[in-house]
Amino acid sequence: MQLVPLDAVPSQRFTISLSNQACQIELYQKVQGLFMNVSVNDELIIGGVICLNQVRIVRDLYLGFLGDFFFNDSQGSSDPYYTGLGSRFQLVYVPPEELPEGVG
């Protein structure tokens, strides 16, 4: 597993290489919660997925993404909120070899 560095801002977009994939990550806070978009080589893999504590983000192998993400609340079990990104709320990337058989 790998922690993805984040800033405690309500909206951010960045590029990161994960399992030899050129990933573009977008995170944005709305009233309903924190949402995430993931693209690889400028092709959207998932868009508008709500981020919940300890719940996988990509989830489906057929989407073609290698691995998955989840948020971890280091101080409890709350869903992520932008003010705690990068400290309390950590974005974790799980490479494909660490996922259960047949997943991601």
C-alpha angles and dihedrals in degrees: 000000000000131000113231111218114240138180123228094244130120094242131023140162126192144155124237135169112235122173089345091306121127097226128191112200125194123188123182134173121227131171089263094054144280116319132198138204122193124195130176118204088350093304115121112240098175131358135191096008114162114234115230130177113274094353119126115244107205098029100166127087094203090068088074098234117138108227131348144250136231136173121239124202104214092194103044139315106302124132113254122275122188097244090066099042113132093016117042094010112050125189109220124198115206113200117223094255090060096050122093116270113287095014126115 
